[in-house]
Amino acid sequence: MCVGVPAKVIEKQEFSATVDVMGSQMTVGIIFVPEVEIGQYVIVHAGQAMSIVDEDYARLSLEEWRRLADARDA
C-alpha cells in the first residue's frame, strides 16, 4: 500500500516545487502535475507530487495525519 500526504505548494519551478507539509518544507517533483499552481494542494509520495487535491480534502487529511503524529508522541 502506498501512502501519500497532502502538501501546499509555496513555490514552483519548471520541474519541481517547494511544498509545506505540516510546517516542514521540502522540494518535490511535479512532472505528474505540471499544471499545479502556487497555493494548491498536492498528494506527495516518494518525493513526487502525484495529484492535485482540493483544499477541503487536504485539510481533513492533514487533521488525521496530525492525530497520528500526536498519538505517536503521547
N, C-alpha and C positions, 0 to 999 in steps of 0.2 A: 504494500500500500504506500502511496506517495502522499506526503502531507505538505501543503503549501500555506504560507502565511500572508495575510494582506499587508501591503506596504503602500505608503503615499509617495507619489513621485514629486520630488522637490527640485530636481534639476534634470535636464535632458541634453544628451549629446547625440551624435549620429547613431551609434550602435549600442549605447549604454545610457543608464540613468542613475542618478543618486536617489535613493528612496529612504524613507523613515519607517522603521519597524519598531513600534513600541518605544520610541525615544532613541533608538540606535540608528545611525546612518550607515548605509553600505552602497556600493556600486553593483548594479545588476545588468545583465544583458537584456536588450529589448528587441532582439531580432524576430521574436514571435509576435510582438505587438508594436511595430514601428509607428503606428498612428497614435500611441499614447501621448497625452499632454500633461504638462505640469499641473498638479492638483488632483489628478485622477488617482484611483487606487488600482493596484495590480496584485495578482497572486504570484508570490515568489517561491520557486522551488529550485534547489541546486544552483543558485546564483543566476537564474533566468526568470524574467517576468513572463509568465505563461499565459495570462489572460487579464483583461480589464474587467473590474467588478464595480458595481455601484457603491456609493458611499454608505448607504444603509447596511448593505450586506457586510461591507468591510468593518463597520463599527461594531456590529453584533459579533462577528467573528473575533475581532480583537478583544472584546469583553471576555469571551470564552478563553482565549489564549492567556489573558491576564489572570483569570481564575486558576488556570492550570499552573501558571508560574507562581502565584501566591500560595497555592496548596503545596507545591514542592518546597517552598521556603518555610512553611509552617512546621 
